[in-house]
Amino acid sequence: MKVTKQFRDFCAGKWMRRSLVAFWAVYFVTYLLLTLHGDYYGPYVAGKTRLKNSGWALRDSYILEPYHARFDRSGFNWAGAIFSPMILLDRLVCHRDKYIAFDHEP
């Protein structure tokens, strides 16, 4: 089967670029909506606070969970898998973990 010059130009041209731009725009806008409707969940074991004599980690933080997109150490769902790069970047830059302040030394 012979591939024509028109077909090659069609695939590598404006149509392909517009499709990629449209895909990434939908991806980012969808994640933005999910994260705006998301919330912090927990408490979650971050490992920063430990029991004095045993070394056991306490549940000491809350982490961001976008709406219906779960992605953490204990598991993930399909939306969490799709948006995992954005979730990790968001937690690193914008929505950092919220740590629980203990009144006394555990």
N, C-alpha and C positions, 0 to 999 in steps of 0.2 A: 504494500500500500504506500503510495507516494504522498508525502506531507507537503502541502503547498506553502508557498511563501506567505500567502494570506493567512493561513491557519497559524503559522508560527508567529506572525505579527499580532494576531488576535490574542493568542495565549500570553505573550510577553508584553503586551501593550497596556493601554489604559484600562481595559476591562479587568485584568488581573490585579493591577495596583488598586483600583477602586474597590474590588472585592476584598482585598486584604485590609484596606483602610476601614471599610464598613464592618468587617469581622471584628477587628480590634476595638473599634468604637463601641460596638454592641457589648463586647466583653467588659470593657472598662466601665461603661454606664451601668451595666447589670451589677457589677461588683460594687459600684458606688451606692446603688440603691440597697443592696444587701447589707452593706456595712452601716449605712445610715439607719436602717431598721434593726440592726443587731444590738447586742448588749454584752456586758461582761458576765461571765458565768464562773462558778466555782463554789467554794474555795478549791484551789488547785495546788498540787505539790510542786513548788518551784525549787525546793531544796536549799533555800537561803536560811531557813530557820530550822534548827535541829534540837532534839531533846538533849539535855545536858550530858547524861551519862551513857545513853544508848546509841546515839548517832542517827536515830530515826528522824526522817524529815517530816515536818508538819505541813498541813494545808495552810499556806501562808499568802496566797495571791489569787487574784481574779484575772482571767484572760478574756480578751475580746473574742466573741463568737458572732460572726455575721449571721444574719437571719437565714436559718436552715442550712448553714454551711459549717459543718463541724470538722475541725482539723487540729488535733493536738497529739500528745504523746500516746494517749490511750486508744486512739483510733480516728477514723474519718468517715464521712459519707460521700456520695457521688459529687455533690456540690463542693464539698471541702477539697476533694481531689482535683476538680477542675480549676478551682480558684486558689489552690494552695500557694502558688508563687505570690499572688496578691495579698493573701492573708498573712504570710510571713513578712512581707515587706511592710504591710500596714502595721503589724505588731512591732516591728523594729523601728519605724519612723514616727507614726502618728499615735496609735493606740497602745501604749506600753502597758505592761502588767501593773495592776494596782495591788500593792502589798498591804497586808493586814498588820497594824501596829499592835504588838502585844504589850500589856501593861507591866508584865514581869518576865523575868528570864525563865524560859520553859525548862 
